[in-house]
Each structure stands twice: as C-alpha cells, then as structure tokens.
C-alpha cells in the first residue's frame, strides 16, 4: 500500500533518516528548523502521522528512553521501506511541478467585483503586512544562520522569503498600475 504523500510524513521520515528520535524531539526540531512554517500541524497531527507511518512499515519502534522522573518516551527509527518512500517523496516534491491553489490567487481572479478603491485598500493592507513579515523573516533567517544551523536545513525558509519578496515587488507594481488596469467594478 502506498501512503498519501504529505509534507508532515516527509518531515518525520527526513528527521528519522538522520537518526532515531522520539516524538517530542521531532516536534522540537520541526519548530527549531522552521519546518512548521511549511508543514501544517494541528493538535495531535504529529502523533497521527507517526501512527500512519508505523502502520505502513515506514518507521518502527527502536526503543524507549527516560529522562529522570519523566515518563518513558518511545523512540522511532526509519525502515528501509521508509527510506525508499522518503527519497521518492523528495524526488516528487522537488523535481515535479505541482499546481497549487492558494486563496490569494482565487481572490485575484475575482477582484474586479470590488470597487477599485476597496481593491486598492485591501492590496495595500496585504502589502503592509507582507512587508512587515518579510522584514521579520529576514532577521529570523539571519539569526538562525548565525546560531549555527546549516543553511541546507533552512532552504525552505529561504524559499518562502524569496516568494514573499517576489510577491511584495509584484504587489507594489500592481498598486502603481492600479488606476490604468480598467475596472469592471468601478463606481
């Protein structure tokens, strides 16, 4: 049985390919390496992913650990089948372009329903928010690299930052051109 490939499954397999780990350590690394910025995680989704990967034979229990009086923690390791799935997922995610349908693009497809003034206000609000986020992430990325994290584990953060900068440049260009775009929702 082939698993549905998800970014969370990929993250778990990738981190376990480095070394066996318990879920709390996986969760900490996902946060520390900013993987959580590109992987949707809610509540017990990490534990659900681990259970699915065990059922599929991609990971297995390799032991337990205990720190002081804390409860035992189950440690998981990747299997050969899991390693095969990891590399197949990486090849698919990196090498094949997939159509993604973000809500911003869907909104842009129908922006002409708004008045030009309201569209401009909304685009300016997005521009301001995006400019702030881009500045925050520039500092965060610099700090992460300065802390010694290898650049290779931050490539998704660099990519997201490049996409933010590109969107910001595009938004500013559209806002400058807005009066001459022609507007079906014009008052």
Steps between C-alpha positions, in 0.01 A plus 500: 500500500633842400455780750353832406803723491475793735749764611464377859580139404800631307619700803473201734677265259772757432572566866500128581735439209754713689466286814234326713295744705199523731196713406585785737844533339339492154262776604785711639706463182201582282467828691874574525565442130189698399350193334174594672483799265451269202326204664147525634488361851204502735450340837601137474583502129863402566390198702243411232773516235728280710222242545431500121869461420530209746193331345652541153830352618695820426610546861524269799551515873870472574488538878403725786679767700436658839629833629490509878149464640337568163296226333666270251518631146468273200781540251429442130737413218454504125482163320642415158148539357475838671830611350373396155182704562702797627709520185199439273318785677800731469535424129130569445485817712819654363511372144136521394310824479156477658216744461411657830189704555562770762206709610671827399503392134135400525418844639698672226299312237190687621644827632317692227176446692623752757522872448847616403523692830422192710733280295777754549437516873515121530815474286668774705408317821655182358809694387551645849458163669730329251768770537496454878514121469787520250698721738434271795608193304812668369608547862387149599688337215815697580474399867440133415806491278707683762393241760679234299208328330622373164362695205383171345238456775372854444450489124120492537524818709719664234254392231201638692688827550579521128129441422401774746744745342374412150136541607583831668668632184204384290248659739683832486504488121126424486421776749696749287311384188158463664339815354573387144396132533139555400243415757165330448398571860562874459246722670 
